[in-house]
């Protein structure tokens, strides 16, 4: 009986830890209506993946009539040095409509506006 209890506790604890690790580290972000999101990439022979140029993004955004929204993002590294030792932070550069396209609203403040993208 003691062995069965220990086995049950061990399996339960392992399952709980794995569920938390999956939710925090492994699982992809949860977006509202995630089944309606598409990721478009350009493909070129001999190149694993290729980012859209900004000009191609603008052409697609202007010409599409079947997509609800079109946004772009690109991985980027930023240097953060506000009053301390500089450090590199991984992040993304996104178009102003990125958050509204994927259905995300901030808890505080605001997202980007089209005016934020003007030169």
C-alpha positions as CSV (number, residue, x, y, z in Angstrom):
1,X,0.0,0.0,0.0
2,X,2.8,2.4,0.8
3,X,4.5,1.7,-2.5
4,X,1.3,2.4,-4.4
5,X,0.9,5.7,-2.4
6,X,4.5,6.8,-3.2
7,X,4.0,5.8,-6.9
8,X,0.8,7.9,-7.1
9,X,2.4,10.9,-5.4
10,X,5.5,10.7,-7.7
11,X,3.4,10.5,-10.9
12,X,1.1,13.3,-9.7
13,X,4.0,15.6,-8.9
14,X,5.8,14.8,-12.2
15,X,2.6,15.5,-14.1
16,X,2.1,18.8,-12.3
17,X,5.6,20.0,-12.9
18,X,5.5,19.0,-16.6
19,X,2.2,20.9,-17.1
20,X,3.6,24.0,-15.6
21,X,6.8,23.8,-17.7
22,X,4.8,23.2,-20.8
23,X,2.6,26.2,-20.1
24,X,5.5,28.5,-19.3
25,X,8.3,27.4,-21.6
26,X,7.1,25.1,-24.4
27,X,3.6,26.1,-25.5
28,X,3.3,28.7,-28.2
29,X,1.5,32.0,-27.3
30,X,-2.3,31.7,-27.2
31,X,-3.9,34.2,-29.6
32,X,-7.7,34.7,-29.9
33,X,-8.9,32.8,-33.0
34,X,-5.4,31.3,-33.5
35,X,-6.9,28.9,-36.0
36,X,-7.5,31.9,-38.3
37,X,-3.9,33.2,-38.3
38,X,-1.5,32.6,-41.2
39,X,2.2,33.0,-41.4
40,X,3.4,33.9,-44.9
41,X,7.1,33.5,-45.9
42,X,8.9,33.9,-49.2
43,X,10.9,30.8,-50.3
44,X,13.9,30.9,-52.5
45,X,15.9,27.9,-53.7
46,X,18.8,27.0,-51.4
47,X,17.7,29.4,-48.6
48,X,15.9,27.9,-45.6
49,X,13.6,30.9,-45.1
50,X,13.5,34.4,-46.3
51,X,11.8,37.4,-44.7
52,X,9.5,39.6,-46.8
53,X,11.0,42.9,-47.7
54,X,9.1,45.9,-46.4
55,X,8.2,46.8,-50.0
56,X,6.6,43.4,-50.5
57,X,4.7,43.7,-47.3
58,X,3.2,47.0,-48.4
59,X,2.3,45.5,-51.8
60,X,0.5,42.6,-50.1
61,X,-1.3,44.9,-47.7
62,X,-2.4,47.1,-50.5
63,X,-3.5,44.3,-52.9
64,X,-5.1,41.8,-50.5
65,X,-8.9,41.8,-50.3
66,X,-9.4,38.4,-48.7
67,X,-7.4,38.8,-45.5
68,X,-9.0,40.5,-42.4
69,X,-5.6,42.1,-41.6
70,X,-2.0,41.8,-42.6
71,X,0.9,42.6,-40.2
72,X,4.6,42.0,-40.2
73,X,7.2,41.1,-37.6
74,X,10.9,40.4,-37.5
75,X,13.2,39.2,-34.7
76,X,15.5,41.9,-33.5
77,X,18.1,42.4,-30.8
78,X,18.0,45.6,-28.8
79,X,20.6,47.2,-26.5
80,X,19.2,48.2,-23.2
81,X,21.4,50.6,-21.2
82,X,19.2,52.9,-19.2
83,X,21.4,54.0,-16.3
84,X,23.1,50.6,-16.0
85,X,25.5,48.2,-17.7
86,X,24.3,47.6,-21.3
87,X,22.7,44.3,-22.1
88,X,21.2,42.8,-25.3
89,X,17.5,42.0,-25.2
90,X,15.8,39.8,-27.8
91,X,12.5,41.1,-29.2
92,X,10.6,41.9,-32.4
93,X,10.1,44.8,-34.6
94,X,6.4,44.9,-35.6
95,X,4.1,46.9,-37.9
96,X,1.7,49.3,-36.1
97,X,-1.3,47.0,-36.7
98,X,0.4,43.8,-35.4
99,X,-1.4,43.7,-32.1
100,X,-4.9,44.5,-33.5
101,X,-4.3,41.9,-36.3
102,X,-3.6,39.1,-33.8
103,X,-6.3,40.3,-31.3
104,X,-4.1,41.4,-28.5
105,X,-4.8,44.4,-26.3
106,X,-2.4,45.7,-23.6
107,X,-3.1,45.6,-19.9
108,X,-1.7,49.1,-19.5
109,X,-1.1,51.9,-22.0
110,X,-1.6,51.6,-25.7
111,X,-0.3,49.7,-28.7
112,X,1.2,51.5,-31.7
113,X,-0.7,53.9,-33.8
114,X,-0.3,54.4,-37.6
115,X,1.2,57.9,-36.8
116,X,4.0,56.2,-34.9
117,X,5.2,54.7,-38.1
118,X,5.6,58.0,-40.0
119,X,9.2,59.3,-40.7
